[in-house]
Amino acid sequence: MIRFQRTIQNNISCEGIGLHSGRRVKITLMPAPVGTGVVFIRTDLGNVTIGAVAANTATTSYATALSRNNASVKTVEHLLAAFAGLNIDNVFVEIDADEVPIMDGSARPFVKLIADAGIQTQETLQPVLKVIKPVFVREGNKQLAIWPSESTNISCFIDFNHPLLKKQSLQYQPTEEAFLREVSDARTFGFLRDVETLQANGLAKGASLDNAVALGEDSVLNKDGLRYRDEFVRHKILDLIGDLSLLGMPVIGHIVAHKSGHGLNAQMVAKLLNSPQNWILVGPSHEEAEVKQHDMQFQHAAL
């Protein structure tokens, strides 16, 4: 898990529509210096910056949104998952609207964007948060836990009241290759019966069969079907990877998610940051680790 920080080599752009807003939006990825993290820049609001960190988490209903200085950016999880899956630590993201484009509903287009831009290794080690005592968050019958482990693993379980979903589970060990092969192509999904309600509440205005898996009462409505037999649980892992990246560094631990979603994922990030006795930092020197741990606690105090 110990590695050097990475950014991209060149500026690169793409355009699409927002899943919930339905508005056209353009993003441009740009290289960033060591220690920058992922920073969104709202070019339509005078270049207001919004760091992809826990302290800026705004809402987690149906998608993860970040907010700072009266500016926000929504539906960030798929782009953040692409960065995390490819170990991109530092990048500026210029965006001219308030929602990241949904593209095809997966992380695949963002992965291609990063690959086309090129990846640049930097000269500073990337700290890693290693869990040494179990951490749990719960909401009713939903639970997310991280157990001590010498490597990173994700065990994800979902259970929906639908004949095509029901119970699905997947054991996933994150590597760049595994992310590309097993997770990055998994699309967001929704139920046709919920579309009218979502749109009445100002959501899913840009949803279509081109950017989501749509489920009828007993069938997948997309002409080409599923990309994976268990695409639904794989997409939940994709979301989890993106949401947990708001910690600002990778995690070493066994992550066990049972019916988890954006809200519970955000609770886990906050719980970790508020429980420094449950983890240590590995990677940089001892002195650097102590400073970084203090900075993380201070950042969480601003929530």
Secondary structure, 3 states (H helix, E strand, C coil): CCCEEEEECCCEEEEEEECCCCCEEEEEEEECCCCCCEEEEEHHHCCEEEECCHHHECCCCCCCCEEECCEEEECCHHHHHHHHHCCCCCEEEEECCCECECCCCCCHHHHHHHHHHCEEEEEEECCEEEECCCEEEEECCEEEEEECCCCCEEEEEEECCCCCCCEEEEEECCCHHHHHHHHCCCCCEEEHHHHHHHHHCCCCCCCCCCCCEEECCCCECCCCCCCCCCHHHHHHHHHHHHHHHHHCCCEECEEEEECCCHHHHHHHHHHHHCCHHHEEEECCCHHHHHHHHHHHHHHHHCC
